[in-house]
Amino acid sequence: MTHTRIQPTSVTCNTLIHGLCRIGQLGRALQLKNDMVKWNCRPDVVSYSAIIDTLCKGGLVDQALVLFSEMHRDSNAVPINILIDAHCKDEGKRVFEGMVSRGISADITTYTTLIHGHCLHGQWEEARRYFDEMMDRGILLNIVTFSILIDAHCKDGMTRRCLGII
């Protein structure tokens, strides 16, 4: 495209970034993200999310956090949810608190991710704390959140408690 003097758009670049990430060409995806500025289009939440997700899935969470810090102007929760999910075993709370301190609002996906991670590790008090916080903020439960809570309670032998959820 650039040889024909047609400037790619962010949609074109995001499509390529997503494809490169899917086939394991993370280095090329990062280079394309960096090249977008030359074509007068900026990487956006879609660009960053694809790369951050690939980094996290590849166990490169620290690099994902560095890339996330580049997104300082964007307040979308999608990449934050990816980071929380990747960190849920140990650092999800820290990522969540960093998100809140930056003025980024948590949504149902953020809370569901946190609840799911804590349920998976038997951390019922933490899961309950995020559940209560979500309810206090007026965020309505969805079928995914209900399913996670029911599944986790049943797997941990708390079937009676599970019936109270329904």
Order of alpha helices (4+ residues) and beta strands (2+ residues): alpha-alpha-alpha-alpha-alpha-alpha-alpha-alpha-alpha-alpha
